[in-house]
Amino acid sequence: MTLPPFDLHRPGSLEEATDLAERYGEDAAFYCGGTELLLLLKLGFASFGHLIDLKGIEELSGIRADNGDLVIGAAVTHRELERSELVRARLPALATMERGVANLRVREVGTLGGNLCFSDPHSDPATFLLTLDAEVECRRGGGPARRLPVSEFVLGPYQTCLEEGELLTAVHVPALPAGAAVAHAKFSFHERPTATVACFAHVAGSTVTEARVAVGSVGARPVRSAAAEQLLTGSAANELDDGVLAAAGERAAEDASPVDDATGSAEYKTQLVRVLVERTFRQAVE
Ligand SMILES: Cc1cc2nc3c(=O)[nH]c(=O)nc-3n(C[C@H](O)[C@H](O)[C@H](O)COP(=O)(O)OP(=O)(O)OC[C@H]3O[C@@H](n4cnc5c(N)ncnc54)[C@H](O)[C@@H]3O)c2cc1C
């Protein structure tokens, strides 16, 4: 597999990147780690005369704390997240989830922004971030930033709400409130996950006062299951009810609308979600 010829552009600012995208229009594409885009080009599934490398744009890099929240630049790699002291101290579950993404070679160059923008339905971070009510920040050139929840950013398979020439610049992950925990699990047969589940539980006294359940990779896009969350909220934290957990898994699987694809049948994925919700929610409560 060889790459077809293209002109490579290396902008140093968001303004420059947007100018290039506007100048070359449909013949141009942004890329960061290139783990998705370059593969598409090699396979002949896409063709662009101009590639715009985002790695040199300072504003897209780095991980910082902002009033307890984590702000992650779109060009931060999975490996950086996995190894970041800040992430490990503030939100160790994020580092653990990132350690399970792909293989070391992909994690070294593949970025969080690239993962979300490519919007492959078989994704770990999208499901995880959904559970945390994370938000993305997008900007076109020097224009104002717009912030929106991950749930509104990911529209479907390979589809996001990014507009022409607009970049994903950062991901804002809210701090976990005291007494809250998050857990993520996935099941894979191949390189990418067949099913991903993330659960959040906030426990006060001996009661689960807030439950969140997100399911991804099984359907067109990751979703939160309000029905499962409603069932689990109010549970006794020290004695979770098997029947309620099973019902929550059932509802979450319904809400995720599993589809048949190369990673498994809808029926099998439904069963995976049932099991993973039960297991992951228990972990979040422990
Ligand atoms: C072998 C293999 C195994 C994998 N396994 C997993 C897995 O287990 N779990 C998982 O979640 N993922 C998995 N992935 C996906 C992997 O996480 C992504 O390939 C990676 O994160 C994409 O990042 P990138 O920077 O390389 O994207 P690129 O290929 O550079 O870009 C991807 C797309 O996003 C656009 N883009 C990139 N950055 C921006 C930006 N800042 N603003 C606007 N548009 C942008 C590009 O135009 C392109 O369309 C796997 C991939 C491979 C190849």
The ligand as a MOL file (V3000), in Angstrom:
LIG
                    3D

  0  0  0     0  0            999 V3000
M  V30 BEGIN CTAB
M  V30 COUNTS 53 58 0 0 0
M  V30 BEGIN ATOM
M  V30 1 C -5.1620 -0.6270 14.3110 0
M  V30 2 C -6.0600 0.3560 14.9620 0
M  V30 3 C -6.6970 0.0170 16.1540 0
M  V30 4 C -7.5540 0.9370 16.7770 0
M  V30 5 N -8.1760 0.5800 17.9490 0
M  V30 6 C -8.9500 1.4890 18.5910 0
M  V30 7 C -9.5790 1.1810 19.8490 0
M  V30 8 O -9.3990 0.1090 20.4140 0
M  V30 9 N -10.3700 2.1310 20.4150 0
M  V30 10 C -10.5480 3.3640 19.8420 0
M  V30 11 O -11.2610 4.1970 20.3930 0
M  V30 12 N -9.9660 3.6910 18.6690 0
M  V30 13 C -9.1740 2.7930 18.0380 0
M  V30 14 N -8.5730 3.1290 16.8720 0
M  V30 15 C -8.7750 4.4660 16.3440 0
M  V30 16 C -7.6780 5.4250 16.8260 0
M  V30 17 O -7.9420 5.8030 18.1470 0
M  V30 18 C -7.7070 6.6060 15.9250 0
M  V30 19 O -7.1690 6.1070 14.7290 0
M  V30 20 C -6.9010 7.8280 16.3500 0
M  V30 21 O -7.2360 8.3220 17.6060 0
M  V30 22 C -7.1740 8.9210 15.3240 0
M  V30 23 O -6.3730 10.0340 15.6260 0
M  V30 24 P -5.4240 10.6650 14.5150 0
M  V30 25 O -4.8380 11.8720 15.1200 0
M  V30 26 O -4.4780 9.6400 13.9770 0
M  V30 27 O -6.4960 11.0310 13.4010 0
M  V30 28 P -6.2270 11.4510 11.8920 0
M  V30 29 O -6.1350 10.2240 11.0470 0
M  V30 30 O -5.1240 12.4260 11.8100 0
M  V30 31 O -7.5940 12.2160 11.5710 0
M  V30 32 C -8.8230 11.5230 11.6000 0
M  V30 33 C -9.9260 12.4390 11.0510 0
M  V30 34 O -10.1510 13.5130 11.9400 0
M  V30 35 C -9.9290 14.7800 11.3220 0
M  V30 36 N -9.2380 15.5890 12.3380 0
M  V30 37 C -8.1720 15.2050 13.1020 0
M  V30 38 N -7.9270 16.1420 14.0410 0
M  V30 39 C -8.8300 17.1440 13.8500 0
M  V30 40 C -9.0940 18.3780 14.5230 0
M  V30 41 N -8.3810 18.7760 15.5990 0
M  V30 42 N -10.1060 19.1420 14.0770 0
M  V30 43 C -10.8520 18.7620 12.9970 0
M  V30 44 N -10.6550 17.5940 12.3290 0
M  V30 45 C -9.6560 16.7930 12.7580 0
M  V30 46 C -9.1240 14.5070 10.0620 0
M  V30 47 O -9.4600 15.4090 9.0540 0
M  V30 48 C -9.5910 13.0800 9.7130 0
M  V30 49 O -10.7950 13.1330 8.9840 0
M  V30 50 C -7.7340 2.2250 16.2180 0
M  V30 51 C -7.0840 2.5780 15.0240 0
M  V30 52 C -6.2540 1.6630 14.3970 0
M  V30 53 C -5.5470 2.0680 13.1220 0
M  V30 END ATOM
M  V30 BEGIN BOND
M  V30 1 1 1 2
M  V30 2 1 2 3
M  V30 3 2 2 52
M  V30 4 2 3 4
M  V30 5 1 4 5
M  V30 6 1 4 50
M  V30 7 2 5 6
M  V30 8 1 6 7
M  V30 9 1 6 13
M  V30 10 2 7 8
M  V30 11 1 7 9
M  V30 12 1 9 10
M  V30 13 2 10 11
M  V30 14 1 10 12
M  V30 15 2 12 13
M  V30 16 1 13 14
M  V30 17 1 14 15
M  V30 18 1 14 50
M  V30 19 1 15 16
M  V30 20 1 16 17
M  V30 21 1 16 18
M  V30 22 1 18 19
M  V30 23 1 18 20
M  V30 24 1 20 21
M  V30 25 1 20 22
M  V30 26 1 22 23
M  V30 27 1 23 24
M  V30 28 2 24 25
M  V30 29 1 24 26
M  V30 30 1 24 27
M  V30 31 1 27 28
M  V30 32 2 28 29
M  V30 33 1 28 30
M  V30 34 1 28 31
M  V30 35 1 31 32
M  V30 36 1 32 33
M  V30 37 1 33 34
M  V30 38 1 33 48
M  V30 39 1 34 35
M  V30 40 1 35 36
M  V30 41 1 35 46
M  V30 42 1 36 37
M  V30 43 1 36 45
M  V30 44 2 37 38
M  V30 45 1 38 39
M  V30 46 1 39 40
M  V30 47 2 39 45
M  V30 48 1 40 41
M  V30 49 2 40 42
M  V30 50 1 42 43
M  V30 51 2 43 44
M  V30 52 1 44 45
M  V30 53 1 46 47
M  V30 54 1 46 48
M  V30 55 1 48 49
M  V30 56 2 50 51
M  V30 57 1 51 52
M  V30 58 1 52 53
M  V30 END BOND
M  V30 END CTAB
M  END
